[in-house]
């Protein structure tokens, strides 16, 4: 589809900047309406983030998509697009291409034929409706007079509509940037600074040496809370701090200086359980009993730093309560996150109130659209960000 040579006389009805999930979906829908569509992307190939998603299997959506699965300064903004193009719609598109999926925990759906099959599907749909795609295309300037004028490394283009689908700056090694918010600023639209989301936590050297360095590689199911939000899933201890699905989820709600609270025994009331153990096996040491329900190495570090280990019969009620409170609510203060380098997505982006929730068009600039991660809508882990990409791209494609 990379069929254009550098020229100064290319006119299109719609130019979409970004050949990711949202951009390609928008191109398909605009093309179905008979619009002459051009997609420009600076990468070597389309859909690069799709290709690496879900370990190459692409967690392309979720069975249980609701507005509550999204963070935004305007929590109502995502409702219209998600209602107009649902997870069932994308699943129907996949079925039309004989693609199948595997359902995993929490309603996550993964493509059994691999992420490449989804990219092929999108590119085939684009080809069917005459969409032109040019990769290795750097945008040099975007201006508007009567129409939009785009100067790029592959030529100059004029168009009635421009759709910014460049995502956020997460995973910069793939060429991700904050291009979308720079365009928004140029046209007088408000935006929120991008920050890493769905990202591992890092910790001070003191905490690393005290706990995590010796525990690297341990994974266990926990519940983590921060700022009134709670998630329950696997936590992975690394040499740099904490990772795993539950950590990525809560990171979207964490701000510098906040504590997180880790419930190491989410299925137990630790005080009730410890008192029962004390009655049943009073001569057993605390570390031996805890090792029945927690990884042994973790128990050893907790006993070394937070409470001593002795026979259960030697603990009074207050001591049992203190131990139980730590087990059900271990307070930790991350020093930061791994940053954009490893973040699955970036929160922030173009302020929702600047856009139509139905069409994603800028209220102040006719013909200018923002879709996908470029907008201040960030999904939870589990296919929700892809569903926002499909839905927002589809919605813009109905009018762009």
C-alpha positions in Angstrom: 0.0 0.0 0.0 3.1 2.3 0.2 2.5 3.4 -3.4 3.0 7.2 -3.5 6.2 9.0 -4.6 7.1 12.4 -3.3 4.9 15.0 -5.0 3.5 18.4 -4.4 0.0 17.8 -5.8 -1.9 15.3 -3.7 -5.5 16.1 -2.6 -7.5 13.9 -0.2 -10.7 14.1 1.6 -9.2 12.8 4.8 -5.6 12.5 6.0 -5.0 10.3 9.1 -1.7 10.7 10.9 -0.9 7.4 12.6 -1.4 3.8 11.3 -2.2 2.2 14.7 -5.5 0.7 15.9 -7.5 3.9 16.0 -6.1 5.4 12.8 -6.6 2.3 10.7 -10.2 1.8 12.0 -10.9 5.5 11.2 -9.5 5.0 7.7 -11.7 2.0 7.1 -14.9 3.7 8.1 -14.1 6.9 6.2 -13.2 4.8 3.1 -16.6 3.0 3.4 -18.3 6.4 2.9 -16.5 6.9 -0.4 -14.0 9.4 1.1 -10.5 9.5 -0.5 -8.3 8.6 2.5 -4.6 8.8 3.1 -2.9 7.4 6.1 0.6 8.6 7.0 2.9 6.9 9.5 6.5 7.5 10.3 7.2 3.8 11.2 8.4 1.2 8.8 5.1 -0.7 8.9 1.6 -0.2 10.1 0.2 -1.4 13.5 3.6 -1.8 15.3 2.0 -1.5 18.8 -0.7 -4.0 17.8 2.0 -6.5 16.7 3.8 -6.4 20.1 0.6 -6.4 22.2 -0.4 -9.3 24.4 2.9 -11.1 23.9 2.3 -11.2 20.2 -1.3 -12.5 20.7 -2.9 -9.1 21.0 -5.4 -8.6 23.8 -7.7 -6.9 21.4 -10.7 -6.2 23.6 -12.5 -7.4 26.7 -15.9 -9.0 27.2 -16.8 -6.6 30.0 -16.2 -3.1 28.7 -17.8 -0.4 30.7 -17.0 3.4 31.2 -15.8 2.5 34.6 -12.8 0.8 33.0 -11.5 4.2 31.9 -9.7 7.1 33.5 -10.3 10.6 32.3 -10.9 14.1 33.6 -14.3 13.7 32.0 -15.5 10.2 32.9 -18.6 10.5 30.8 -16.8 11.3 27.6 -16.0 7.8 26.5 -19.6 6.6 26.8 -20.8 7.6 23.4 -18.1 6.0 21.3 -18.0 2.8 23.4 -21.8 2.5 23.0 -21.7 3.1 19.2 -18.9 0.6 18.5 -18.8 -2.2 21.1 -16.5 -5.1 21.7 -19.1 -7.3 20.0 -18.7 -5.2 16.8 -15.0 -5.9 16.6 -15.5 -9.5 17.5 -18.0 -9.7 14.5 -15.3 -8.2 12.3 -12.8 -10.8 13.4 -15.3 -13.6 12.8 -15.9 -12.3 9.3 -12.2 -13.1 8.7 -12.4 -16.5 10.4 -10.2 -15.3 13.3 -10.8 -16.8 16.7 -10.0 -15.8 20.2 -9.1 -17.2 23.6 -10.8 -15.9 26.7 -8.5 -15.5 29.7 -9.0 -14.1 33.2 -11.2 -11.0 33.7 -12.8 -11.2 30.3 -9.6 -10.6 28.3 -9.7 -11.8 24.7 -6.5 -12.8 22.8 -6.3 -13.5 19.1 -5.5 -17.2 18.5 -4.0 -16.5 15.1 -1.7 -13.8 16.6 -1.5 -10.1 16.5 -0.2 -10.1 12.9 -3.6 -11.5 11.8 -5.4 -8.5 13.3 -3.0 -6.1 11.4 -3.6 -8.0 8.2 -7.4 -7.8 8.8 -7.2 -4.0 9.2 -4.9 -3.5 6.2 -7.2 -5.7 4.0 -10.2 -3.7 5.1 -8.3 -0.5 4.2 -7.4 -1.9 0.8 -11.0 -2.9 0.1 -12.2 0.7 0.4 -9.2 2.3 -1.4 -7.3 3.7 1.5 -3.7 4.8 0.6 -1.1 4.1 3.2 2.4 5.6 3.3 4.9 4.6 5.9 8.3 6.2 6.6 6.4 9.6 6.4 7.5 12.3 8.8 5.1 15.2 9.3 7.0 18.5 9.0 4.1 21.0 9.3 0.3 21.1 9.5 -1.5 24.3 8.7 -5.1 25.3 8.0 -6.4 28.0 5.6 -9.4 27.0 3.4 -8.2 23.4 3.8 -5.5 21.7 5.8 -2.1 21.7 4.3 0.4 19.0 5.3 4.1 19.2 4.6 5.8 15.8 5.0 8.9 13.9 4.1 6.9 12.2 1.3 5.3 15.3 -0.1 2.7 18.0 0.4 -1.0 17.1 0.8 -4.2 19.1 1.1 -7.3 17.7 2.7 -10.7 18.7 4.2 -10.2 16.6 7.4 -7.2 15.6 9.5 -7.3 12.9 12.1 -4.6 12.7 14.6 -4.1 9.1 15.7 -0.5 9.1 16.8 -1.1 7.8 20.3 1.0 8.8 23.3 4.7 8.8 24.1 4.8 5.4 25.8 7.5 2.9 24.4 9.6 5.7 22.7 11.9 3.1 21.2 9.1 2.4 18.8 9.0 6.1 17.8 6.1 7.1 20.0 6.0 10.9 20.8 3.7 13.6 22.1 2.9 14.7 18.6 -0.8 14.7 19.2 -0.7 17.2 22.1 1.7 19.4 20.2 -0.8 19.7 17.3 -3.6 20.4 19.9 -1.5 23.2 21.3 -0.8 24.6 17.9 -4.6 24.9 17.2 -5.4 26.3 20.7 -6.8 23.2 22.2 -6.1 22.3 25.9 -4.3 19.2 26.8 -3.1 17.4 29.9 0.6 16.4 30.1 1.2 12.7 29.2 2.3 10.5 32.1 3.2 6.8 32.2 0.3 4.5 32.9 0.1 0.7 33.3 3.7 0.8 34.4 5.9 -1.0 37.0 6.9 0.8 40.2 10.5 1.6 41.2 11.7 2.0 44.8 14.5 3.6 46.8 17.7 1.7 47.4 16.8 1.2 51.0 13.6 -0.6 50.2 15.2 -2.5 47.4 18.0 -3.8 49.6 15.6 -4.4 52.5 13.1 -6.5 50.5 13.0 -6.7 46.7 16.6 -7.4 45.7 16.5 -10.7 47.6 13.0 -11.5 46.4 13.3 -10.9 42.6 11.3 -13.3 40.6 8.6 -14.1 43.2 5.0 -13.8 42.0 1.9 -14.0 44.1 -1.8 -13.0 44.1 -2.4 -9.8 46.1 -4.8 -6.9 46.3 -3.3 -3.4 45.9 -5.0 -0.2 46.8 -4.2 3.4 46.2 -6.3 6.6 46.4 -9.5 4.6 47.0 -9.0 2.2 44.1 -8.3 -1.5 44.4 -7.2 -4.2 42.1 -6.6 -7.9 42.7 -4.3 -10.0 40.6 -0.7 -11.2 40.3 2.2 -9.1 41.7 5.7 -9.7 40.5 8.7 -8.7 42.5 11.7 -7.5 40.4 15.2 -6.3 41.1 13.9 -2.7 40.5 10.7 -2.9 42.4 7.2 -4.2 41.7 5.5 -5.3 38.4 2.8 -7.7 37.3 -0.8 -7.0 36.2 -2.0 -5.7 39.6 0.8 -3.2 39.8 0.3 -2.0 36.3 -3.4 -1.5 37.1 -3.0 0.5 40.2 -0.1 2.6 38.7 -2.7 4.6 36.8 -4.1 5.9 40.0 -0.8 6.6 41.8 0.9 10.0 42.1 4.4 10.8 43.2 4.5 10.6 47.0 1.5 8.3 47.4 1.7 5.1 49.3 0.3 1.9 48.0 -1.2 -0.7 50.3 -0.5 -4.4 49.5 -2.8 -7.0 50.9 -0.6 -10.1 50.9 -3.5 -12.4 52.0 -6.5 -11.1 50.1 -8.5 -14.3 50.8 -7.9 -14.2 54.6 -8.7 -11.9 57.5 -5.2 -12.2 58.8 -6.0 -11.5 62.4 -8.7 -14.2 62.6 -6.5 -16.6 60.8 -3.5 -16.0 63.0 -5.5 -16.3 66.2 -6.9 -19.6 64.9 -3.3 -20.8 64.1 -2.3 -19.8 67.6 -5.0 -21.9 69.1 -4.3 -24.9 66.9 -0.5 -25.0 66.8 0.8 -22.7 69.6 4.3 -24.0 69.5 4.9 -23.4 65.8 7.0 -20.4 64.8 5.4 -17.6 63.0 7.6 -17.9 60.0 6.7 -21.6 59.6 3.0 -20.8 59.7 3.3 -17.9 57.3 5.3 -20.0 54.9 2.2 -22.1 54.4 0.4 -19.2 52.7 3.1 -17.0 51.4 6.4 -17.5 49.6 9.1 -18.6 52.1 11.6 -16.0 51.0 9.1 -13.2 51.4 8.2 -14.5 54.9 11.9 -14.4 55.8 12.3 -10.8 54.7 9.2 -9.7 56.6 10.3 -11.4 59.7 13.7 -9.8 59.4 12.4 -6.3 58.9 8.9 -6.0 60.2 8.3 -8.5 63.0 10.3 -11.2 64.7 9.6 -14.8 64.4 8.9 -16.8 67.6 6.4 -19.5 68.7 2.9 -18.3 68.2 2.0 -18.8 71.9 4.5 -16.0 72.7 2.5 -13.3 70.9 -0.2 -11.3 72.8 -3.3 -10.0 71.1 -1.8 -6.6 70.3 1.2 -8.2 68.6 -1.0 -10.5 66.5 -3.1 -7.5 65.4 0.0 -5.6 64.3 1.3 -8.5 62.3 -2.2 -9.0 60.8 -2.5 -5.4 59.8 0.7 -5.5 57.9 -0.2 -8.8 56.1 -3.6 -7.3 55.0 -2.2 -3.9 54.3 1.5 -3.7 53.8 2.3 0.0 53.2 4.9 0.8 50.6 6.1 4.1 49.1 7.2 3.8 45.4 9.9 6.3 44.5 8.6 6.4 40.9 7.8 4.3 37.9 9.8 2.7 35.1 8.5 5.6 33.0 7.5 5.8 29.4 10.2 3.3 28.5 8.0 0.4 29.6 4.6 2.0 30.1 1.8 0.1 28.2 0.1 3.5 27.6 0.3 7.1 28.6 -2.5 8.9 30.5 -3.3 12.5 29.7 -3.7 13.9 26.2 -6.2 16.3 24.5 -8.8 17.4 27.0 -12.1 15.7 26.3 -14.1 18.9 26.7 -12.3 20.2 23.6 -13.8 17.5 21.5 -17.3 16.2 20.5 -17.9 12.9 22.3 -19.9 11.6 19.4 -17.4 12.4 16.6 -14.1 13.2 18.3 -13.9 16.4 16.2 -12.4 19.5 17.8 -15.1 22.0 18.7 -12.9 25.0 17.8 -11.4 23.6 14.6 -13.7 22.1 12.0 -12.3 19.1 10.3 -9.7 18.3 13.0 -10.1 15.0 14.9 -8.2 13.3 17.7 -8.7 9.6 18.4 -7.2 6.8 20.5 -4.6 7.3 23.1 -4.0 10.9 22.0 -7.2 11.8 23.8 -7.4 12.0 27.6 -9.1 8.5 27.9 -7.0 5.7 29.4 -8.2 2.2 29.9 -7.4 -0.4 32.5 -5.1 -3.3 31.5 -7.0 -6.1 29.7 -7.9 -5.0 26.2 -9.7 -1.8 27.2 -7.3 0.6 25.4 -7.7 -1.3 22.2 -11.5 -1.1 22.5 -11.2 2.7 23.0 -9.0 2.8 19.9 -11.6 0.8 17.8 -14.5 2.8 19.1 -13.0 6.3 18.8 -11.5 5.6 15.4 -14.9 4.2 14.2 -16.8 7.2 15.5 -14.5 9.7 13.8 -14.6 7.7 10.6 -18.4 8.2 10.4 -17.9 12.0 9.7 -14.3 12.8 8.9 
